[in-house]
Structures are given as C-alpha cells and as structure tokens.
C-alpha cells in the first residue's frame, strides 16, 4: 500500500505519524456518529483525553488544545540496520 501511494522512501517516523493521525480521525468519526457534521466531529475530537493510539503517547485534545501530543520518544540509531531503537519511554516536551 505504501509503495502504491508513492511513500516507499519516506521515513518510518512520518509513516508512524500518519498512522496515528488516521487512528485519531477514525476514533473521532466513530464518536461523531452517523449524522456527521463538522461541528460534531470537532466536539468528538475535543473530547479525546488520554486516548491510546498504540504508536504514540496518549493523545489529548480540547477546545484550546490542537496539538496531538506533547511528548517525544528517546531513541538511538542502530548503524547496522539503519533504524531507530527505543531506549526509554516518552519524555514530556517543554
């Protein structure tokens, strides 16, 4: 699917971010219900508090908070595999 969309060369971080964005959108759509309106989608997204995506720290939105996450992972680069390896949990961004 990634290759068909022309994203084969993109970084894994941007791919993970896109998956998290899609998971959040799907959850917002589920919570908004069948009679979807923009206002209802906004309300359902603003009601997401500590929502677990599986690939990011818990996601929280609100009327005055439109940033998905205020944390970052601690990783090291593995030169042999040219990949990131986690070395710790999520740390808050300040």
LINZIGI-V27937 format. One record per backbone hydrogen bond with DSSP energy under -0.5 kcal/mol. CO is the residue of the C=O (numbers start at 1). NH is the residue of the N-H. If there is no record, write none. Layout:
co=CO nh=NH
co=CO nh=NH
This chain:
co=1 nh=5
co=2 nh=7
co=3 nh=6
co=7 nh=10
co=11 nh=15
co=12 nh=16
co=13 nh=17
co=14 nh=18
co=15 nh=19
co=16 nh=20
co=17 nh=21
co=18 nh=22
co=19 nh=23
co=20 nh=24
co=21 nh=25
co=22 nh=26
co=23 nh=27
co=24 nh=28
co=25 nh=29
co=26 nh=30
co=27 nh=31
co=28 nh=32
co=29 nh=33
co=34 nh=36
co=37 nh=41
co=38 nh=42
co=39 nh=43
co=40 nh=44
co=41 nh=45
co=42 nh=46
co=43 nh=47
co=45 nh=48
co=47 nh=49
co=48 nh=61
co=51 nh=53
co=51 nh=59
co=59 nh=51
co=62 nh=65
co=65 nh=62
co=68 nh=60
co=70 nh=93
co=72 nh=91
co=73 nh=75
co=74 nh=87
co=74 nh=88
co=76 nh=78
co=76 nh=85
co=77 nh=79
co=78 nh=82
co=78 nh=83
co=83 nh=78
co=85 nh=76
co=89 nh=74
co=91 nh=72
